[in-house]
Amino acid sequence: MDSIHDVGGMENFGPVRPERNEPVFHDAWEGTMLGLQRAILYLGLWNIDVFRHAQERIHPMEYLSWSYYERWAHTLIATALERGLFNEEEFLTGISQTGRLSKSLNPLTAKDIGKAFVRGNFEREGTEDPKFCVGDAVITKELHVSGHTRLPRYARDKIGTIIAVRGRHVFPDSVVSHGKEAPQWLYTVEFEGCEIWGEATDLTVSNLVDAFEPYLSRPEYE
């Protein structure tokens, strides 16, 4: 969706100023929040795409004023309430009304901590052939959706070249909107810098974007 989280290419935000010797966590509670996020995702009630979309729905003023892990905290609470992990009274009191997790859930135990920090495999097998090949020219679609998408605004309606075919992967847009994986072919597309950022861009600059097949079509000039 088009919201404040997608700031790539926006103006008037000032330069990016990396923090010198930045610590992994600025406060102990941030580490706790990372652990909570991993433990809750491990339950299997929702995946990373749902978590990302919840952050996209944060009000712009709050999004810009909260820190990284503050956004995580509010996102986890909102999503847990929406998905029924706990209700508002349980959240406010810290007391479970049932006293136990559903048997269908997959609670994280101490012996499985390492598994919670392993990147999931979202590649899926299928019989459909990819629509595009390495070297093909493509144009990204001008998408404006109310749901989730992995195509950033700055890379929409832009012409690029396929430089890699990455296989069929879970389609985040479908996971969020319909709760279905609906695997799609994934490509790495290279764009010339001037195509993305304008004629004043350094000619040696290029941008790589991993784009799902539904985001792409063939340019009309072909």
C-alpha positions, 0 to 999 in steps of 0.5 A: 500500500502507499503509506509513509513506510515507503519513503524511497525517493521521497524528498525533504527527509534530509540526509541519512546519517549513520550512527557511529559505533551504533549498538545492536540495541539502544536499550535492553527492552529492544532485545526483549522486543526482538525475542517476542517478535520471533516467539510470536511469529513461531506460533504460526498465526501469521507470517512476516508479510502480515507483520510488515503490512501491519506496520504499513498501516501505522498512522504517518505521524506515529510512524515517523515519531516512533523508533524502530522497535517502538513500531515493532511493539505497536505492530505486535500488539495490534496484530495479536489483538486482530488475530485473537492471540489475546483480547484487550482485557488480557493485554491490559491486565497481563492475565490470560483468561484461558490459561493455555495456548491452543493446541494448534499453535507451535510455542517456542521452547528453549531448545528451539530458539535457534530455529526462530532466527533461521530465515524461512524458505519461501520458495515453492515448486510448481509446473508453470514456466517463467514468463520472462528470461534473463536479458528480457526488457520489462516494465513495472506496473503502476500499482496503487493497492490498499493491501500489501505489495513488495514493489516500492513506489520509486520502482513503479512504471519503470523499464529495466532488464531481467538479470536473474530468475529466482524461482517461484516464491510465496506471493506476499500480496496474496498472503495478506489479502487472501491468506493464500501463498499463491506462489509466483515467479520472482526476478531480479530486475536491473534499472539504470540509475537515471530511469529511477532517479532522473537524468542528473543521476551518476551514469555508473549507478544502477538499481536492483529490485527483486520483483514478482511476475505480477508486477511486470509486463513487456514494454509496448515498444517491443 
